[in-house]
Amino acid sequence: MAELNINKNKCVGCGNCIKACPTCALFLQEDKAVVDEEKCILCSMCIDTCPYDAISLETKKCSITAADTYSGVWVFVEQHVGEIKPVSYELLGKGRELADRRKSQLTAVILGNHIRQTSKELIARGADRVIFCDHEKLGKQHDEYYANALTTILSGETPEIFLFGATSFGRSLAPRIAARLQTGLTADCTQLEIDEETGCLHQTRPAFGGNLMATIVCPEHRPQMATVRPGVMKALDIDENRNGQLIEVNYRPDISENVEILNEVNEEAAETIADAPIIISAGRGIGSHKNMALVNRLASLMGAQVGVSRPLVDTGWSEYRHQIGQTGAVVAPKLLITCGISGAIQHLAGISGAHTIIAINSDSEAPIFSVAHYKIVGDCVEVLKRLIAEMETKQN
Ligand SMILES: Cc1cc2nc3c(=O)[nH]c(=O)nc-3n(C[C@H](O)[C@H](O)[C@H](O)COP(=O)(O)OP(=O)(O)OC[C@H]3O[C@@H](n4cnc5c(N)ncnc54)[C@H](O)[C@@H]3O)c2cc1C
């Protein structure tokens, strides 16, 4: 855990830090700054304002008793009707890296009905062990049964880290598990780093409406739990030569059902850009609402999905589910074509995982070009029309 440290020898009592503190956690005592730990939120604003380098943020060592008994990285692998969500592969990629750095094992946990075959695949995706529970009650994504089964699996196990995808189901299930284990949970992370010395997982996520990136640690409890946004981490290549252990846990439901699932709506039916392999995205440079028809047409010709920058959602030209960026979706398509997008930092936060970016912008100095692999300087409306004409000719 972090702690604000004030060096009394350096502090001259100038009071700059007191003015900068948004929570009134600092005050003067005998002409030296003092911190009220109850009020301090460790935002670091005071550190930057101190001209004498008297303030620092120090990371305390993990204070859990017998922290060493917790070991291993666990990933909850989400599947639906036998199909694994891509974010689970991405988590196995990150989990592998964290487990290697901690010199521990990576365990994939998968629940469902008729999933034995699906479970085996997870070893090729990076897991050392796969724990699976196969039961008809786990055929549907029912939080109560899943939480019950996971608790059964976890009894006697002491993972150091447990990761879930920030899907709608992962966001619902992870807090139930965190509450049962009496540990913390950081939601919607976009970055995970391990402090090899303390074993603390640094879990970074947008905060205050995306204006700040906050790094959160869970020093007092284990496992350290996080949900991670889809499309941010990189999945590993499949390696059929990897060896691992497949462990089946027998599950006997011992709960009274409080929630009955009447109907499941197929998520795939609703367009989701997070997993799209090709995205055509539009920004303010598209000029007018009617030009969105060109973006939609090219997307349909290329079998792509449509993404947009935030101003297009704000003006009502598009819906929020199409928004890419820090406060929208994080995408990792094989091909991304941006049309009239400047490349603001908040937008770039959503496209860093894109494999190939073709940017169209009339301004040759637009920041988007610094991340693009191919650059087209010109009017995006004209370029779109020509691309559509070209594709239509090819199709006929
Ligand atoms: C807390 C916070 C969170 C945010 N979250 C997001 C987010 O999630 N996603 C997001 O996108 N933004 C987000 N924003 C907004 C972000 O800062 C930018 O304002 C936004 O991304 C700009 O969108 P844009 O590139 O479409 O528009 P602009 O910045 O206005 O850029 C338009 C671009 O189009 C080019 N252009 C103009 N005419 C043409 C033409 N005819 N042909 C080709 N190019 C042309 C211009 O040269 C320019 O580069 C956030 C902002 C804040 C403060």
The ligand as a Gaussian input file, in Angstrom:
#p B3LYP/6-31G(d) Opt

LIG

0 1
 C      -12.584000      12.736000     -20.056000
 C      -12.644000      12.639000     -21.549000
 C      -12.922000      11.417000     -22.131000
 C      -12.993000      11.294000     -23.524000
 N      -13.249000      10.084000     -24.071000
 C      -13.233000       9.982000     -25.427000
 C      -13.443000       8.719000     -26.051000
 O      -13.689000       7.695000     -25.401000
 N      -13.396000       8.673000     -27.404000
 C      -13.150000       9.770000     -28.188000
 O      -13.108000       9.635000     -29.414000
 N      -12.961000      10.966000     -27.614000
 C      -13.017000      11.090000     -26.265000
 N      -12.854000      12.323000     -25.719000
 C      -12.803000      13.503000     -26.611000
 C      -11.427000      13.727000     -27.203000
 O      -10.674000      14.538000     -26.346000
 C      -11.532000      14.441000     -28.581000
 O      -12.241000      15.634000     -28.400000
 C      -12.223000      13.622000     -29.646000
 O      -11.642000      12.331000     -29.735000
 C      -12.073000      14.330000     -30.981000
 O      -12.841000      13.652000     -31.923000
 P      -12.522000      13.817000     -33.468000
 O      -11.145000      13.361000     -33.759000
 O      -13.633000      13.171000     -34.217000
 O      -12.699000      15.383000     -33.707000
 P      -11.625000      16.535000     -33.900000
 O      -10.599000      16.529000     -32.845000
 O      -12.405000      17.786000     -34.122000
 O      -10.874000      16.133000     -35.242000
 C      -11.444000      16.152000     -36.495000
 C      -10.347000      15.776000     -37.486000
 O      -10.891000      15.668000     -38.770000
 C       -9.988000      16.242000     -39.706000
 N      -10.794000      16.652000     -40.837000
 C      -11.615000      17.734000     -40.966000
 N      -12.218000      17.709000     -42.158000
 C      -11.771000      16.605000     -42.808000
 C      -12.060000      16.024000     -44.072000
 N      -12.938000      16.562000     -44.915000
 N      -11.401000      14.896000     -44.399000
 C      -10.517000      14.311000     -43.553000
 N      -10.219000      14.807000     -42.336000
 C      -10.862000      15.942000     -41.976000
 C       -9.331000      17.367000     -38.967000
 O       -8.064000      17.640000     -39.554000
 C       -9.219000      16.789000     -37.575000
 O       -7.973000      16.130000     -37.400000
 C      -12.782000      12.440000     -24.338000
 C      -12.494000      13.674000     -23.735000
 C      -12.434000      13.770000     -22.356000
 C      -12.112000      15.098000     -21.724000

